Amino acid sequence: MKHQMQAIILNDFGGVENFSMTTMPIPEPGDDAVLVQIAAAAFNPIDYQIRQGATERKRMHSPVLGREFSGVVVKTGKAVTQFSPGDAVMAASGSMGSNGTYAEYISVPQDILVHKPAGIPFATAAAIPTASLTALQCLNRLGLSPEAPVFISGAAGGVGLVLVKLLLHAGFTQLLATAGSEESTQQLVSAGLSVSQIINYRQPGLLQAILHQQEGKMFDACIDLVGGTMSELSAALLTTNGIYQDVTALTTAAARETLFNKGAVIMNISNYAYSLTGNFKYYGDSLRQITTLLETGALLPSPVWITGGFSVDTVQRSHQLLELNQSKGRKLVMALFSNDKLMTTDISRHHV
């Protein structure tokens, strides 16, 4: 008889009331896979978009949602060489794991997994992978000199804060970012921007205000982390043949028309694209770049909000906070371990 684990499943598309706790078999790792006991799971907007039954539901591979985590290795496949039981790890599992991360265990390909940087708590580590991989892809594909003016919408979010830090580390100086509150502004200042590089997107006449601040000069690149009307603003601010990085795939028809008229280079930023071709090494290799920056102090983790322990209530509350845009620039995290001092000896009692 297989050992069982607890998991929170989505029974049907729709509201948060469709989540429930259940038991299911602990997954058995394949030859190139690693079984991890999950310490913490982070929440992402795609979680509630899948729950609602939006287009993102096509990426749903298990009734257990959740796409990034930290934890401790408990078992490895016979071809695994990089990890051993007891290793503290983290990953952006996406649709590549045996199940989602609202569960006690997950089996993932060894190629997407990295060792957790020493000194970073499990809760903080769980919130690093997805946002960091997205931000790093934005930077790596930008292809501009550091002197180029770059506009970032939604910069105080999970991806935005990491992206700002990466751009500053790469030497970019002509950055302008949007924020909607004093708290968001302070987070961007803490990330390294000056107050003059931050503009309140809630102010009337935002486009004119930005153009006035820029002395009429357009941006060589606009990185849109919000979509909707912000995609229209980004398109309007872009210079002819400029680069528009679309992270959300939420451009409007008006934005697409403007981008076409400007002959813009449109870059669709998608980590999911690599898994479709089976390129799992992209995830581990990219995440190791991030952990190196973290370990050297060149990059600091973004703030997290532990919304609760492993429960249906925590999942429901976290989805609602994300859906209502009330995370206040912090990554929401569910803690499955009671504390960050849980050692291998504590795990061995499960006899996986």
C-alpha positions as a LaTeX table, in Angstrom:
\begin{tabular}{lrrr}
\hline
Residue & $x$ (\AA) & $y$ (\AA) & $z$ (\AA) \\
\hline
Met1 & 0.00 & 0.00 & 0.00 \\
Lys2 & 1.33 & 3.41 & $-0.97$ \\
His3 & 1.95 & 6.03 & 1.66 \\
Gln4 & $-0.56$ & 8.86 & 1.61 \\
Met5 & $-0.20$ & 12.64 & 1.77 \\
Gln6 & $-2.59$ & 15.48 & 2.31 \\
Ala7 & $-3.33$ & 17.80 & $-0.58$ \\
Ile8 & $-5.69$ & 20.66 & $-1.32$ \\
Ile9 & $-7.54$ & 20.08 & $-4.58$ \\
Leu10 & $-9.72$ & 22.17 & $-6.88$ \\
Asn11 & $-12.98$ & 20.29 & $-7.43$ \\
Asp12 & $-14.38$ & 22.58 & $-10.12$ \\
Phe13 & $-13.64$ & 25.89 & $-11.83$ \\
Gly14 & $-15.15$ & 28.96 & $-10.20$ \\
Gly15 & $-14.95$ & 30.40 & $-6.70$ \\
Val16 & $-12.64$ & 29.66 & $-3.78$ \\
Glu17 & $-15.33$ & 27.47 & $-2.22$ \\
Asn18 & $-14.32$ & 24.78 & $-4.73$ \\
Phe19 & $-11.15$ & 23.91 & $-2.78$ \\
Ser20 & $-11.08$ & 20.99 & $-0.35$ \\
Met21 & $-8.55$ & 18.90 & 1.56 \\
Thr22 & $-8.07$ & 15.27 & 0.58 \\
Thr23 & $-5.55$ & 12.45 & 0.72 \\
Met24 & $-3.71$ & 10.96 & $-2.22$ \\
Pro25 & $-0.69$ & 8.70 & $-2.75$ \\
Ile26 & 2.74 & 10.23 & $-2.25$ \\
Pro27 & 4.24 & 10.35 & $-5.76$ \\
Glu28 & 7.10 & 7.99 & $-6.62$ \\
Pro29 & 10.00 & 9.80 & $-8.32$ \\
Gly30 & 11.15 & 8.50 & $-11.69$ \\
Asp31 & 14.79 & 7.85 & $-12.59$ \\
Asp32 & 15.57 & 11.55 & $-13.19$ \\
Ala33 & 13.21 & 12.95 & $-10.58$ \\
Val34 & 13.41 & 14.05 & $-6.95$ \\
Leu35 & 10.75 & 13.69 & $-4.26$ \\
Val36 & 10.55 & 16.75 & $-2.04$ \\
Gln37 & 8.65 & 17.34 & 1.17 \\
Ile38 & 7.27 & 20.84 & 0.67 \\
Ala39 & 8.16 & 23.37 & 3.35 \\
Ala40 & 6.43 & 26.38 & 1.81 \\
Ala41 & 4.39 & 27.08 & $-1.32$ \\
Ala42 & 4.01 & 30.50 & $-2.92$ \\
Phe43 & 0.92 & 31.82 & $-4.66$ \\
Asn44 & 0.85 & 33.41 & $-8.11$ \\
Pro45 & $-1.85$ & 35.19 & $-10.16$ \\
Ile46 & $-1.98$ & 32.22 & $-12.53$ \\
Asp47 & $-3.31$ & 30.18 & $-9.58$ \\
Tyr48 & $-6.57$ & 32.11 & $-9.34$ \\
Gln49 & $-6.77$ & 32.46 & $-13.13$ \\
Ile50 & $-6.69$ & 28.67 & $-13.43$ \\
Arg51 & $-9.24$ & 28.38 & $-10.62$ \\
Gln52 & $-11.57$ & 30.76 & $-12.44$ \\
Gly53 & $-11.37$ & 28.64 & $-15.58$ \\
Ala54 & $-9.59$ & 31.30 & $-17.66$ \\
Thr55 & $-7.33$ & 30.45 & $-20.61$ \\
Glu56 & $-4.61$ & 29.55 & $-18.10$ \\
Arg57 & $-6.62$ & 26.45 & $-17.14$ \\
Lys58 & $-4.94$ & 24.77 & $-20.15$ \\
Arg59 & $-1.78$ & 24.66 & $-18.01$ \\
Met60 & $-3.56$ & 22.73 & $-15.27$ \\
His61 & $-2.15$ & 19.21 & $-15.06$ \\
Ser62 & $-3.39$ & 18.21 & $-11.61$ \\
Pro63 & $-6.36$ & 19.09 & $-9.36$ \\
Val64 & $-3.66$ & 20.30 & $-6.95$ \\
Leu65 & $-2.75$ & 23.87 & $-7.92$ \\
Gly66 & 0.43 & 25.79 & $-7.00$ \\
Arg67 & 3.55 & 26.31 & $-9.10$ \\
Glu68 & 6.58 & 27.09 & $-6.89$ \\
Phe69 & 7.93 & 25.82 & $-3.59$ \\
Ser70 & 10.81 & 25.21 & $-1.22$ \\
Gly71 & 11.38 & 22.05 & 0.73 \\
Val72 & 13.65 & 19.15 & 1.66 \\
Val73 & 14.64 & 16.22 & $-0.54$ \\
Val74 & 13.42 & 12.88 & 0.85 \\
Lys75 & 14.05 & 10.53 & $-2.07$ \\
Thr76 & 15.86 & 10.56 & $-5.43$ \\
Gly77 & 15.61 & 8.59 & $-8.65$ \\
Lys78 & 18.48 & 6.27 & $-9.56$ \\
Ala79 & 19.81 & 8.66 & $-12.25$ \\
Val80 & 19.85 & 11.71 & $-9.94$ \\
Thr81 & 23.37 & 12.92 & $-9.19$ \\
Gln82 & 22.94 & 16.53 & $-8.03$ \\
Phe83 & 20.74 & 16.04 & $-4.96$ \\
Ser84 & 20.61 & 13.84 & $-1.87$ \\
Pro85 & 18.03 & 13.26 & 0.87 \\
Gly86 & 18.18 & 16.10 & 3.38 \\
Asp87 & 19.09 & 18.80 & 0.83 \\
Ala88 & 17.14 & 22.04 & 1.16 \\
Val89 & 15.87 & 22.97 & $-2.31$ \\
Met90 & 13.51 & 25.25 & $-4.24$ \\
Ala91 & 11.98 & 25.30 & $-7.71$ \\
Ala92 & 9.47 & 26.79 & $-10.07$ \\
Ser93 & 7.61 & 23.57 & $-10.76$ \\
Gly94 & 4.90 & 24.98 & $-13.04$ \\
Ser95 & 3.23 & 22.06 & $-14.76$ \\
Met96 & 6.35 & 19.91 & $-14.57$ \\
Gly97 & 5.78 & 18.27 & $-11.20$ \\
Ser98 & 3.75 & 15.22 & $-10.27$ \\
Asn99 & 1.15 & 17.57 & $-8.77$ \\
Gly100 & 0.87 & 21.19 & $-7.71$ \\
Thr101 & 2.40 & 22.64 & $-4.56$ \\
Tyr102 & $-0.70$ & 22.79 & $-2.34$ \\
Ala103 & 0.40 & 19.40 & $-1.04$ \\
Glu104 & 2.82 & 17.81 & 1.39 \\
Tyr105 & 5.01 & 16.26 & $-1.31$ \\
Ile106 & 5.92 & 16.79 & $-4.94$ \\
Ser107 & 8.10 & 14.90 & $-7.41$ \\
Val108 & 9.94 & 17.08 & $-9.94$ \\
Pro109 & 12.63 & 16.62 & $-12.61$ \\
Gln110 & 16.08 & 17.15 & $-11.10$ \\
Asp111 & 16.89 & 19.66 & $-13.86$ \\
Ile112 & 14.43 & 22.28 & $-12.53$ \\
Leu113 & 15.57 & 22.03 & $-8.92$ \\
Val114 & 18.28 & 24.10 & $-7.18$ \\
His115 & 19.74 & 24.13 & $-3.69$ \\
Lys116 & 18.25 & 26.75 & $-1.41$ \\
Pro117 & 20.76 & 29.50 & $-0.62$ \\
Ala118 & 22.04 & 29.24 & 2.92 \\
Gly119 & 20.55 & 31.75 & 5.32 \\
Ile120 & 17.37 & 32.29 & 3.33 \\
Pro121 & 14.26 & 30.96 & 5.16 \\
Phe122 & 12.09 & 28.37 & 3.44 \\
Ala123 & 9.16 & 30.81 & 3.23 \\
Thr124 & 11.31 & 33.41 & 1.48 \\
Ala125 & 12.88 & 30.83 & $-0.83$ \\
Ala126 & 9.48 & 29.54 & $-1.97$ \\
Ala127 & 8.64 & 32.98 & $-3.35$ \\
Ile128 & 11.87 & 33.39 & $-5.33$ \\
Pro129 & 11.74 & 31.05 & $-8.36$ \\
Thr130 & 8.80 & 32.12 & $-10.56$ \\
Ala131 & 9.21 & 35.89 & $-10.26$ \\
Ser132 & 12.98 & 35.64 & $-10.60$ \\
Leu133 & 12.86 & 33.46 & $-13.71$ \\
Thr134 & 10.42 & 35.88 & $-15.34$ \\
Ala135 & 12.49 & 38.92 & $-14.42$ \\
Leu136 & 15.72 & 37.30 & $-15.58$ \\
Gln137 & 14.19 & 36.42 & $-18.94$ \\
Cys138 & 13.10 & 40.06 & $-19.34$ \\
Leu139 & 16.66 & 41.23 & $-18.70$ \\
Asn140 & 18.39 & 38.59 & $-20.82$ \\
Arg141 & 16.19 & 39.21 & $-23.87$ \\
Leu142 & 16.22 & 43.01 & $-23.64$ \\
Gly143 & 19.40 & 43.40 & $-25.67$ \\
Leu144 & 19.84 & 47.11 & $-24.95$ \\
Ser145 & 22.74 & 49.19 & $-23.66$ \\
Pro146 & 22.40 & 50.23 & $-20.00$ \\
Glu147 & 21.96 & 53.85 & $-21.13$ \\
Ala148 & 18.64 & 53.05 & $-22.85$ \\
Pro149 & 15.49 & 54.51 & $-21.21$ \\
Val150 & 13.22 & 51.73 & $-19.93$ \\
Phe151 & 9.65 & 52.00 & $-18.60$ \\
Ile152 & 8.25 & 49.35 & $-16.23$ \\
Ser153 & 4.58 & 49.10 & $-15.34$ \\
Gly154 & 3.63 & 47.30 & $-12.12$ \\
Ala155 & 7.20 & 47.50 & $-10.87$ \\
Ala156 & 6.30 & 47.01 & $-7.19$ \\
Gly157 & 4.89 & 43.52 & $-7.78$ \\
Gly158 & 6.70 & 40.22 & $-7.34$ \\
Val159 & 8.31 & 40.21 & $-10.80$ \\
Gly160 & 8.82 & 43.97 & $-10.88$ \\
Leu161 & 10.87 & 44.23 & $-7.69$ \\
Val162 & 13.25 & 41.51 & $-8.86$ \\
Leu163 & 13.44 & 43.05 & $-12.33$ \\
Val164 & 14.30 & 46.48 & $-10.97$ \\
Lys165 & 17.13 & 44.97 & $-8.91$ \\
Leu166 & 18.43 & 43.00 & $-11.90$ \\
Leu167 & 18.33 & 46.04 & $-14.20$ \\
Leu168 & 20.15 & 48.20 & $-11.66$ \\
His169 & 22.74 & 45.45 & $-11.12$ \\
Ala170 & 23.25 & 45.34 & $-14.91$ \\
Gly171 & 23.93 & 49.09 & $-14.92$ \\
Phe172 & 20.65 & 50.46 & $-16.26$ \\
Thr173 & 20.21 & 54.04 & $-15.07$ \\
Gln174 & 17.35 & 55.49 & $-17.14$ \\
Leu175 & 14.49 & 53.63 & $-15.48$ \\
Leu176 & 10.97 & 54.87 & $-14.79$ \\
Ala177 & 8.57 & 52.67 & $-12.82$ \\
Thr178 & 4.94 & 52.93 & $-11.76$ \\
Ala179 & 3.60 & 52.53 & $-8.23$ \\
Gly180 & 0.12 & 53.05 & $-6.79$ \\
Ser181 & 0.75 & 53.63 & $-3.09$ \\
Glu182 & 3.27 & 55.01 & $-0.64$ \\
Glu183 & 4.08 & 51.47 & 0.45 \\
Ser184 & 4.84 & 50.42 & $-3.13$ \\
Thr185 & 6.94 & 53.54 & $-3.63$ \\
Gln186 & 8.99 & 52.73 & $-0.54$ \\
Gln187 & 9.54 & 49.16 & $-1.74$ \\
Leu188 & 10.90 & 50.48 & $-5.04$ \\
Val189 & 13.13 & 52.91 & $-3.19$ \\
Ser190 & 14.38 & 50.00 & $-1.09$ \\
Ala191 & 15.05 & 48.13 & $-4.34$ \\
Gly192 & 17.35 & 50.95 & $-5.44$ \\
Leu193 & 15.28 & 53.47 & $-7.39$ \\
Ser194 & 15.19 & 57.16 & $-6.55$ \\
Val195 & 11.86 & 58.86 & $-5.90$ \\
Ser196 & 12.24 & 60.73 & $-9.22$ \\
Gln197 & 12.25 & 57.36 & $-11.03$ \\
Ile198 & 8.84 & 56.38 & $-9.62$ \\
Ile199 & 5.52 & 57.75 & $-10.82$ \\
Asn200 & 2.05 & 57.26 & $-9.34$ \\
Tyr201 & $-0.10$ & 55.55 & $-11.95$ \\
Arg202 & $-3.28$ & 56.71 & $-10.20$ \\
Gln203 & $-2.73$ & 60.38 & $-11.02$ \\
Pro204 & $-4.87$ & 61.99 & $-13.74$ \\
Gly205 & $-3.17$ & 62.69 & $-17.05$ \\
Leu206 & $-0.58$ & 59.98 & $-16.45$ \\
Leu207 & 0.67 & 59.82 & $-20.05$ \\
Gln208 & 1.20 & 63.57 & $-20.20$ \\
Ala209 & 2.88 & 63.57 & $-16.79$ \\
Ile210 & 5.36 & 60.92 & $-17.91$ \\
Leu211 & 6.09 & 62.67 & $-21.21$ \\
His212 & 6.63 & 65.93 & $-19.35$ \\
Gln213 & 9.04 & 64.24 & $-16.97$ \\
Gln214 & 10.85 & 62.67 & $-19.95$ \\
Glu215 & 10.97 & 66.02 & $-21.78$ \\
Gly216 & 8.99 & 64.43 & $-24.57$ \\
Lys217 & 11.40 & 61.55 & $-25.12$ \\
Met218 & 9.97 & 58.10 & $-25.68$ \\
Phe219 & 11.30 & 54.86 & $-24.16$ \\
Asp220 & 13.46 & 52.36 & $-26.03$ \\
Ala221 & 11.73 & 49.58 & $-24.12$ \\
Cys222 & 8.51 & 49.22 & $-22.14$ \\
Ile223 & 8.14 & 46.19 & $-19.89$ \\
Asp224 & 4.46 & 45.66 & $-19.13$ \\
Leu225 & 3.78 & 43.61 & $-16.01$ \\
Val226 & 0.13 & 44.62 & $-15.69$ \\
Gly227 & $-1.68$ & 44.50 & $-19.03$ \\
Gly228 & $-5.05$ & 46.07 & $-19.81$ \\
Thr229 & $-4.98$ & 49.86 & $-19.88$ \\
Met230 & $-1.33$ & 49.79 & $-18.79$ \\
Ser231 & $-0.50$ & 48.00 & $-22.03$ \\
Glu232 & $-2.02$ & 50.95 & $-23.87$ \\
Leu233 & 0.05 & 53.38 & $-21.82$ \\
Ser234 & 3.20 & 51.37 & $-22.45$ \\
Ala235 & 2.51 & 51.25 & $-26.18$ \\
Ala236 & 1.96 & 55.01 & $-26.27$ \\
Leu237 & 5.27 & 55.63 & $-24.49$ \\
Leu238 & 7.31 & 53.40 & $-26.80$ \\
Thr239 & 9.57 & 54.84 & $-29.45$ \\
Thr240 & 9.36 & 53.74 & $-33.09$ \\
Asn241 & 10.80 & 50.20 & $-33.45$ \\
Gly242 & 11.09 & 50.03 & $-29.67$ \\
Ile243 & 10.85 & 46.86 & $-27.62$ \\
Tyr244 & 7.59 & 45.94 & $-25.88$ \\
Gln245 & 7.96 & 43.06 & $-23.45$ \\
Asp246 & 4.59 & 41.44 & $-22.83$ \\
Val247 & 4.68 & 39.43 & $-19.62$ \\
Thr248 & 0.96 & 39.09 & $-19.03$ \\
Ala249 & $-0.41$ & 38.49 & $-22.55$ \\
Leu250 & $-3.12$ & 41.00 & $-21.62$ \\
Thr251 & $-2.57$ & 43.62 & $-24.29$ \\
Thr252 & $-5.76$ & 45.26 & $-25.55$ \\
Ala253 & $-6.75$ & 45.69 & $-29.18$ \\
Ala254 & $-5.90$ & 49.39 & $-28.90$ \\
Ala255 & $-2.42$ & 48.57 & $-27.56$ \\
Arg256 & $-1.77$ & 46.08 & $-30.36$ \\
Glu257 & $-2.79$ & 48.67 & $-32.97$ \\
Thr258 & $-0.42$ & 51.25 & $-31.49$ \\
Leu259 & 2.41 & 48.72 & $-31.33$ \\
Phe260 & 1.81 & 47.73 & $-34.96$ \\
Asn261 & 1.78 & 51.35 & $-36.08$ \\
Lys262 & 5.11 & 51.90 & $-34.31$ \\
Gly263 & 6.68 & 48.80 & $-35.81$ \\
Ala264 & 7.44 & 47.60 & $-32.31$ \\
Val265 & 9.42 & 44.49 & $-31.47$ \\
Ile266 & 7.03 & 42.49 & $-29.31$ \\
Met267 & 8.65 & 40.01 & $-26.95$ \\
Asn268 & 6.32 & 37.54 & $-25.29$ \\
Ile269 & 7.89 & 36.61 & $-21.95$ \\
Ser270 & 6.91 & 33.07 & $-21.02$ \\
Asn271 & 8.74 & 30.59 & $-18.82$ \\
Tyr272 & 6.12 & 28.02 & $-19.74$ \\
Ala273 & 7.44 & 27.99 & $-23.32$ \\
Tyr274 & 10.56 & 26.04 & $-22.34$ \\
Ser275 & 8.66 & 23.20 & $-20.71$ \\
Leu276 & 6.66 & 22.69 & $-23.90$ \\
Thr277 & 9.86 & 21.59 & $-25.66$ \\
Gly278 & 11.10 & 19.58 & $-22.69$ \\
Asn279 & 13.93 & 22.02 & $-21.98$ \\
Phe280 & 13.90 & 21.50 & $-18.22$ \\
Lys281 & 17.54 & 22.58 & $-17.85$ \\
Tyr282 & 16.50 & 26.16 & $-18.64$ \\
Tyr283 & 14.77 & 26.38 & $-15.27$ \\
Gly284 & 17.59 & 25.03 & $-13.14$ \\
Asp285 & 20.33 & 26.89 & $-15.03$ \\
Ser286 & 18.46 & 30.20 & $-14.84$ \\
Leu287 & 17.56 & 29.75 & $-11.19$ \\
Arg288 & 21.21 & 29.02 & $-10.36$ \\
Gln289 & 22.07 & 32.44 & $-11.83$ \\
Ile290 & 19.60 & 33.92 & $-9.36$ \\
Thr291 & 20.94 & 31.97 & $-6.38$ \\
Thr292 & 24.49 & 33.14 & $-7.23$ \\
Leu293 & 23.29 & 36.75 & $-7.13$ \\
Leu294 & 21.52 & 36.08 & $-3.84$ \\
Glu295 & 24.55 & 34.43 & $-2.28$ \\
Thr296 & 26.85 & 37.29 & $-3.28$ \\
Gly297 & 24.40 & 39.90 & $-2.01$ \\
Ala298 & 23.93 & 41.41 & $-5.49$ \\
Leu299 & 20.24 & 40.53 & $-5.25$ \\
Leu300 & 18.05 & 40.58 & $-2.17$ \\
Pro301 & 14.85 & 38.52 & $-1.85$ \\
Ser302 & 11.56 & 40.34 & $-2.22$ \\
Pro303 & 9.28 & 40.67 & 0.83 \\
Val304 & 6.89 & 37.82 & 1.60 \\
Trp305 & 3.63 & 37.54 & 3.47 \\
Ile306 & 2.98 & 34.20 & 5.17 \\
Thr307 & $-0.79$ & 34.02 & 4.89 \\
Gly308 & $-1.15$ & 30.91 & 7.02 \\
Gly309 & $-0.37$ & 27.24 & 7.51 \\
Phe310 & $-1.33$ & 24.29 & 5.32 \\
Ser311 & $-5.11$ & 24.63 & 5.11 \\
Val312 & $-7.98$ & 25.24 & 2.73 \\
Asp313 & $-8.61$ & 28.54 & 4.49 \\
Thr314 & $-5.07$ & 29.75 & 3.70 \\
Val315 & $-5.50$ & 28.89 & 0.02 \\
Gln316 & $-8.87$ & 30.59 & $-0.18$ \\
Arg317 & $-7.66$ & 33.74 & 1.57 \\
Ser318 & $-4.52$ & 33.95 & $-0.57$ \\
His319 & $-6.48$ & 33.61 & $-3.80$ \\
Gln320 & $-8.82$ & 36.39 & $-2.70$ \\
Leu321 & $-5.94$ & 38.69 & $-1.78$ \\
Leu322 & $-4.31$ & 38.18 & $-5.17$ \\
Glu323 & $-7.58$ & 38.53 & $-7.04$ \\
Leu324 & $-8.31$ & 41.83 & $-5.29$ \\
Asn325 & $-4.73$ & 43.04 & $-5.76$ \\
Gln326 & $-4.22$ & 43.35 & $-2.01$ \\
Ser327 & $-0.85$ & 41.65 & $-1.67$ \\
Lys328 & 0.81 & 45.10 & $-1.36$ \\
Gly329 & 3.89 & 44.12 & $-3.30$ \\
Arg330 & 4.60 & 41.02 & $-1.20$ \\
Lys331 & 4.65 & 37.43 & $-2.38$ \\
Leu332 & 2.00 & 35.36 & $-0.59$ \\
Val333 & 3.25 & 32.13 & 0.94 \\
Met334 & 1.67 & 29.14 & 2.66 \\
Ala335 & 3.91 & 27.57 & 5.33 \\
Leu336 & 3.75 & 23.76 & 5.53 \\
Phe337 & 6.65 & 23.46 & 7.98 \\
Ser338 & 6.00 & 24.92 & 11.42 \\
Asn339 & 9.42 & 26.62 & 11.39 \\
Asp340 & 12.64 & 26.86 & 9.40 \\
Lys341 & 14.62 & 24.63 & 11.79 \\
Leu342 & 13.04 & 21.36 & 10.65 \\
Met343 & 15.94 & 18.98 & 9.95 \\
Thr344 & 16.23 & 15.71 & 8.05 \\
Thr345 & 15.76 & 13.71 & 11.26 \\
Asp346 & 12.34 & 15.25 & 11.66 \\
Ile347 & 11.36 & 14.15 & 8.18 \\
Ser348 & 12.60 & 10.58 & 8.43 \\
Arg349 & 9.69 & 9.60 & 10.64 \\
His350 & 7.46 & 9.64 & 7.53 \\
His351 & 9.43 & 6.65 & 6.13 \\
Val352 & 8.83 & 7.68 & 2.51 \\
\hline
\end{tabular}
